[in-house]
């Protein structure tokens, strides 16, 4: 799946890579949105899709969530 932003399309793999490229074990939607130049609303929709597919997980922290890539995801580093 991919979403358009501007003239670009952001793939699921790019979202997964953006989560992995943060300095810690988890990322906020804001972290991912900033890395991909997407809105937080747009990235939250995409993260929810990835959650439903089992590719990412999340935990409630304060008023938001932190996200991480599931180790068994097809996008795992080899």
C-alpha positions as CSV (number, residue, x, y, z in Angstrom):
1,X,0.0,0.0,0.0
2,X,1.2,3.5,-0.6
3,X,-0.2,7.0,0.0
4,X,0.4,10.1,-2.1
5,X,1.8,13.3,-0.5
6,X,2.7,16.0,-2.9
7,X,4.0,14.3,-6.0
8,X,5.5,11.4,-4.1
9,X,4.1,8.1,-2.9
10,X,5.1,6.7,0.5
11,X,5.3,3.0,0.7
12,X,4.7,0.8,3.7
13,X,8.4,-0.1,3.6
14,X,9.3,3.6,3.8
15,X,7.1,3.9,6.9
16,X,8.7,0.8,8.5
17,X,12.2,2.1,7.7
18,X,11.3,5.5,9.2
19,X,10.3,3.8,12.5
20,X,13.5,1.8,12.5
21,X,15.6,4.8,11.8
22,X,14.7,6.6,15.0
23,X,17.2,6.8,17.8
24,X,15.3,4.6,20.2
25,X,13.4,1.3,20.1
26,X,10.0,3.1,19.4
27,X,8.8,6.1,17.4
28,X,5.9,8.5,17.7
29,X,3.7,9.3,14.8
30,X,5.2,12.7,14.8
31,X,8.7,11.2,14.4
32,X,7.6,9.2,11.4
33,X,5.5,12.0,9.9
34,X,8.5,14.4,10.1
35,X,10.9,11.9,8.5
36,X,8.5,11.4,5.6
37,X,7.1,14.9,5.2
38,X,3.5,13.6,5.9
39,X,0.8,15.0,8.1
40,X,0.3,13.3,11.5
41,X,-3.2,12.4,10.4
42,X,-2.0,10.8,7.3
43,X,0.7,8.8,9.1
44,X,-1.7,7.8,11.8
45,X,-4.0,6.3,9.2
46,X,-1.2,4.4,7.6
47,X,0.2,3.2,11.0
48,X,-3.3,1.9,11.9
49,X,-3.4,-0.1,8.6
50,X,0.0,-1.6,9.4
51,X,-1.2,-2.4,13.0
52,X,-4.2,-4.2,11.6
53,X,-1.9,-6.2,9.3
54,X,0.3,-7.2,12.2
55,X,3.4,-5.4,10.9
56,X,3.7,-2.9,13.7
57,X,2.6,-2.7,17.3
58,X,1.8,0.3,19.6
59,X,1.5,1.2,23.2
60,X,-0.4,4.1,24.7
61,X,1.9,6.7,26.3
62,X,0.4,9.9,27.7
63,X,-2.0,11.3,25.1
64,X,-0.5,9.3,22.2
65,X,1.1,6.1,21.1
66,X,4.6,4.8,20.5
67,X,5.1,2.4,17.6
68,X,7.6,-0.3,16.8
69,X,8.1,-2.8,14.0
70,X,7.2,-6.4,14.8
71,X,10.3,-8.6,14.4
72,X,8.4,-11.2,12.4
73,X,7.3,-8.6,9.8
74,X,8.1,-9.3,6.1
75,X,10.2,-6.0,6.3
76,X,12.6,-7.4,8.8
77,X,16.2,-6.9,8.1
78,X,18.0,-10.0,6.9
